[in-house]
Amino acid sequence: MKNFLIIVLALVVGGVGGYFAYKKLYQKESSANEGSTNKRVVTAENYQEPFMWGIHLNPSSFQNYSLEFWNKQLKYATKLATPWIRLPMDQQALSHLNIYDEMIQAAKDRGMSIYLLLHPSGPYETLSDPYADGAKVGGTVAARYKGRVKYYQLLSEGGNYSIKGPEFPGDKEEQYDEKRYGIIRDWLRGASEAIKQADPEAYIVINDLWIHTAYIEKLAKDNIGYDILGWNWFSDMGNIWERKIDNGLFIDQLKKFNKPIFLTEVNYRPDVKKKTMDEDKQSEFIGQTAEWAHKSGFIKGFIVFELVDRPLEDNKGIDYNGLIKLKESSTGTYTFGDTRKAFDTYKDIIVKYSQ
């Protein structure tokens, strides 16, 4: 009997000890797993931010950068009533971040927020280690602006660089050059991972244009992390909601990635040869696309490219994209001119849907 009681007591003690050991081990493993999987996964369903109305500003549109010139652009952006400024960082940005500090602060002083567009530190083909370059750029910038910048767009139209040629529509994976794509993929991976480490609450945007859906499919297969899918769309592509591809409507293909969608560059194409912009058509295209985007329910951001003309681009197709025209003096210098019709059209839409 005595031996039986000893055995029972041993079993009870062992069982209790085993339970607490298991509980401690389970909690430890659960905590570790939570730490490894507790990364925010942004989807079309759980994204809850207000609709983003934005305008692209170039710090040196028609003259060299100065804080005075930047503030003049911000003054027009304030009149436009847009709450978001898309600001591109140049390839030498890490060497003069103090300039971006003052631009970001100047926008904040006017109640506007900055959406940063990041580029590598040099031309793609010169990057000896694209991953390391992406990590350096993304990590440095995100650590510096944590809590001040909420959105980072990584590159612009990476698929356009990766595609084998303009004759390819971009909806098939074999239409991309693997070497060029590899540079883009590795840079994006480095930048994305570094940003998430430096500022886990920031949103990462990747984008492209036209019907380059296979580029996004390739990035998905390579596990490139991002939160928001951006897309550039211009008038020569037609109406985005009507564009058809082999599998049906193009926009339905974008929705299949299950990410919030931003239209990251929108505008009517100017007549480069005549050096003019059709103001009525520009106003109509921006107005109709903005209305559709907001009413769609799945488009979550809309950015017009861009605020003011850029006459120094040698007719590359963006010289006359501005919502603001320029005045040229007899000495060849420029200053702000009249606003185009699209300026008021876009402003009215922003005000209408921001109330």
Residue pairs with C-beta under 8 A, 6 or more apart in sequence:
39 196
39 200
40 200
40 201
40 227
42 203
42 227
42 228
42 259
42 260
43 258
43 259
43 260
44 255
44 258
44 259
44 260
44 261
44 298
45 258
47 227
47 228
47 260
47 300
49 203
49 260
49 300
51 294
51 300
51 301
51 302
51 353
52 83
52 84
52 115
52 151
52 262
52 300
52 301
52 302
52 303
53 82
53 83
53 84
53 301
53 302
53 349
53 350
53 353
53 354
54 82
54 83
54 84
54 85
54 86
54 115
54 301
54 302
54 303
54 304
55 77
55 80
55 82
55 84
55 85
55 86
55 303
55 304
55 306
55 307
55 323
55 346
56 86
56 88
56 265
56 303
56 304
56 305
56 306
56 307
57 73
57 74
57 77
57 85
57 86
57 87
57 306
57 307
57 308
58 88
58 306
58 307
58 308
58 310
59 65
59 69
59 70
59 87
59 88
59 99
59 103
60 69
61 73
61 306
61 307
61 308
61 309
61 310
61 322
62 308
62 309
62 310
62 311
62 312
62 326
62 334
63 69
63 333
63 334
65 99
67 102
67 103
67 106
70 102
70 103
70 106
71 106
72 336
73 307
73 308
74 85
74 106
74 107
74 110
74 112
76 307
76 308
76 324
76 336
76 339
77 85
77 110
77 112
77 307
78 110
78 112
79 347
80 307
80 323
80 343
80 346
80 347
80 350
81 347
81 350
81 351
81 354
82 112
82 346
82 350
83 111
83 112
83 113
83 354
84 112
84 113
84 114
84 115
84 301
84 303
85 107
85 112
85 113
85 114
85 115
86 115
86 117
86 153
86 264
86 303
87 100
87 103
87 104
87 107
87 114
87 115
87 116
87 117
88 117
88 119
88 156
89 100
89 116
89 117
89 118
89 119
89 141
90 119
91 119
91 120
91 121
91 122
91 123
92 121
93 100
93 118
93 119
93 137
93 141
94 121
94 136
94 137
94 140
94 141
97 140
97 141
97 144
101 144
103 114
104 114
104 145
104 148
104 149
107 113
107 114
108 114
108 148
113 150
114 148
114 149
115 149
115 150
115 151
115 153
115 205
115 303
116 141
116 145
116 149
116 151
116 152
116 153
117 153
117 156
118 137
118 138
118 141
118 152
118 153
118 154
118 155
118 191
119 137
119 155
119 156
120 127
120 130
120 133
120 134
120 137
120 155
120 187
121 127
121 133
121 136
121 137
122 133
124 130
124 161
124 180
124 183
124 184
124 187
125 183
127 133
127 183
127 187
130 182
130 183
130 184
130 186
130 187
130 190
131 186
131 187
131 189
131 190
132 190
133 187
133 190
134 154
134 186
134 187
134 188
134 189
134 190
134 191
134 192
134 194
135 190
135 191
135 193
135 194
136 190
136 194
137 191
137 194
138 152
138 154
138 190
138 191
138 192
138 193
138 194
138 195
138 198
139 194
139 195
139 197
139 198
141 149
141 152
141 195
142 149
142 152
142 194
142 195
142 198
142 199
142 202
143 198
143 199
145 199
146 198
146 199
146 202
147 199
149 202
150 201
150 202
150 203
151 202
151 203
151 205
151 228
152 191
152 195
152 202
152 203
152 204
152 205
153 204
153 205
153 206
153 207
153 230
153 264
154 187
154 188
154 191
154 192
154 204
154 205
154 206
154 226
155 184
155 187
155 188
155 206
155 207
156 207
156 232
156 264
156 265
157 207
157 208
157 209
157 232
158 184
158 188
158 206
158 207
158 208
158 215
159 170
159 176
159 184
159 208
159 209
159 212
159 214
159 215
159 216
160 208
160 209
160 210
160 212
161 180
161 184
162 176
162 177
162 180
162 181
162 184
162 215
163 170
163 175
163 176
163 177
163 212
163 215
164 175
164 176
164 177
168 175
169 175
169 210
169 211
169 212
169 245
170 176
170 208
170 210
170 211
170 212
170 213
170 214
170 215
171 211
171 212
171 213
171 214
171 245
171 246
171 253
172 214
173 214
173 217
173 218
175 214
176 214
176 215
176 218
181 215
181 218
185 218
185 219
185 222
185 224
188 206
188 219
188 224
188 226
189 222
189 224
189 225
192 204
192 224
192 225
192 226
193 225
195 202
195 204
196 202
196 204
196 225
203 227
203 228
204 225
204 226
204 227
204 228
205 226
205 227
205 228
205 229
205 230
205 262
205 264
206 216
206 219
206 224
206 226
206 228
206 229
206 230
207 229
207 230
207 231
207 232
207 262
207 264
208 215
208 216
208 230
208 231
208 232
209 231
209 232
209 233
209 234
209 237
209 265
210 237
211 243
211 245
211 250
211 253
213 245
213 250
213 253
213 254
216 229
216 257
219 226
220 257
226 259
227 259
227 260
228 259
228 260
228 261
228 262
228 300
228 301
229 254
229 257
229 259
229 260
229 261
229 262
230 261
230 262
230 263
230 264
230 301
231 240
231 254
231 261
231 262
231 263
231 264
232 263
232 264
232 265
232 266
232 305
233 240
233 263
233 265
233 266
233 289
234 265
234 266
234 267
234 268
234 269
235 267
235 268
235 269
235 281
235 282
235 285
236 269
237 243
239 288
239 289
239 292
240 250
240 251
240 263
240 289
240 292
241 249
241 251
241 292
241 296
242 249
243 249
243 250
243 251
244 250
245 253
247 253
254 261
255 261
255 298
260 298
260 300
260 301
261 298
261 299
261 300
261 301
262 299
262 300
262 301
262 302
262 303
263 289
263 293
263 299
263 301
263 302
263 303
264 301
264 303
265 303
265 304
265 305
266 286
266 289
266 290
266 302
266 303
266 304
266 305
267 282
267 285
267 286
267 304
267 305
267 306
267 321
268 277
268 278
268 281
268 282
268 284
268 285
268 286
268 342
269 317
270 276
270 277
270 278
270 282
270 317
270 319
270 320
270 321
271 277
271 278
271 320
272 315
272 316
272 317
272 319
272 320
273 315
275 315
275 319
275 320
276 320
277 320
277 321
277 322
277 340
279 340
279 341
279 342
280 341
282 340
282 341
282 342
283 340
283 341
283 342
283 345
286 304
286 342
286 345
286 346
287 342
287 345
287 346
287 349
289 302
290 302
290 346
290 349
291 349
292 299
293 299
293 302
294 302
294 349
294 353
304 323
304 342
304 346
305 318
305 321
306 318
306 321
306 322
306 323
307 322
307 323
307 324
308 322
308 323
308 324
308 326
308 336
309 319
309 320
309 321
309 322
309 324
309 325
309 326
310 318
310 319
310 321
310 322
311 319
311 326
311 328
311 334
313 319
322 340
323 339
323 340
323 342
323 343
323 346
324 336
324 337
324 338
324 339
324 340
324 343
325 337
325 338
325 339
325 340
326 334
326 335
326 336
326 337
327 334
327 335
327 336
327 337
328 334
329 335
